[in-house]
């Protein structure tokens, strides 16, 4: 997953403004206690960050692929 896809998914799920706030403030224990922004800066895979955000925020599986993609 590219960083741009990560931000698209964040915006789709949480809205454009709130997704940026969330990325600066939530702490992902699964990723060493980093915020999503810190994790991106540390070179952690955007996919791993997205999964950690989804787990923490209880995003259901049917919404983890974005608005236009439904899981099989």
Helices and strands as residue ranges (DSSP letters): H 3-14, H 16-25, G 29-31, H 36-41, H 46-57, G 61-63
